[in-house]
Amino acid sequence: MAGLVQYLGTGRRKTAVARIFLRSGKGAITVNGRPLDRYFVNESSKAMVRQALLATEMADKFDIIILASGGGPNGQAGAARLGIARALIEFNSELRPKLKQLGLLTRDPRAHERKKYGQKGARKRFQFSKR
């Protein structure tokens, strides 16, 4: 028995982490055991997940299993996008220039800024009173 051939990729965005398993198939995408359309409600999130596949024209060649944890739906979609791009490179390293040009291999460093003590939030202050 040859075993299952799959390609792995990990993506992160904000506090979300997505583990990607690329297996040869017909193009089904499952996120945490649910179909993509039932897991992500926003069209923008669904499009974000599919972006790397459409760019490399691999949308119907793989079944994708995504295990996402942490963060919210937007962060998880961004993490999945990065993970899929990385898994595609593991499958075929010649796809790298195309994915890099589209900016799909860049880990988005933007994250929530912490609240500071003596203040209302990260940047917002309490109202100043002169008297």
N, C-alpha and C positions, 0 to 999 in steps of 0.2 A: 504494500500500500504506500503510495507516494506521499500521502498526507496533504494537509490543507496549506496552500500557498497564500500568504497574506502579507501585506505591507503595513507597517506601523508608522504613525505620526502623532506627535503631541503638540497641541497648541494651547497658548495661554493668552488671556485678555482680561484686564482688570483683576478680579479675584477668581475668574472662571478658568477651569482646566478641562480640555477635551482630549480624550484618547481616541484615535481613529484607527479602524481596522479596514483596510482595502482588500476586498476579495473579488476574484473574477466573477462576473454575473451580468445581470440585465439592467442595472442602474437603480436598484432599490436602496433607499437611504433610511436607516432606522436610528432614532436618537433615544437612548435609554429604554429600548424595547418598544417604542412607539414610532409609527411612520412620521416622516419629516413634517408633513402637512398638519398632523395632529399635535405635534410637539411645539413647533414654532407657529404662532398665530399671525405675526406680521409678515407681509409679503417681502419686506426689505430683509428680514432675517433669513427667510428661505432663499432669497436670491444671493445673500452673502455666503451661505453655506455652499451653494452650487457654483459660485464664481470661478474657483480654480478649475473645476471640472469642465465648465463651458469654455474657458480660455484655452484649455489644452485639448478640447474635443474628445474627452474621455467619459462623458456623462453616461453613456450606455454600455460601457465596458466593465464597470465595477459595481458590486454591491458594497455599500458602505455601512459600517456599524460605528456609531458614535456613542461614547460613554462620557457624558458631560456632568460636571459637578461644580458647585460653587458659583457665586455671582448671580446675575440675572439673565434673562433671555438674550439680551443684546450682547453681553459679554460672552455668553456661551456660543452664540452664532459666530462671533469674531474668533473665538478660540478654535472652533470647528473649521473655519476657513483656513487658518494658519496650519492646523494639523493635517488637513486634506492636502494642502500644497506640499507640505513636507513628506507626506506619504507618497505622493505622486513622484517626487524626486527620488525617493528610495526605489520606486518601481522603474523609473527611467530618468537618469541624470541629465539627459539631453533636453529635458523640459525646463531645466533651471533658468536659462536666460529669459525665456518667455515669461515665466512666473515672477522672476526678479524685476523685469521691466514693468510689469503691472503692479508691483509693490505688494505681492501676496506672500512674500517670505519675510516681511518685516514685522517683528513683534511690536505691537502698539504699546508704547511705554506709558501712555496716559492712564492714571489711576486716581482714585479718590484721595484728596488731600486731607490730612488729619485735622481735627478740631484742635485749636490751641487753647491753653488754659487762660482764664481771665478774659475770654472773648466769647462772642455768641456762636461763632463757627470758625471755619478755616481762615476766612478773610474778613467776615463781617464783625464789626465791633458793637459794643453796647453804646447807646446814645450818650454823647458827651454833654455834660451840664456844666456851664461856667459858674453858675451860682446855685 
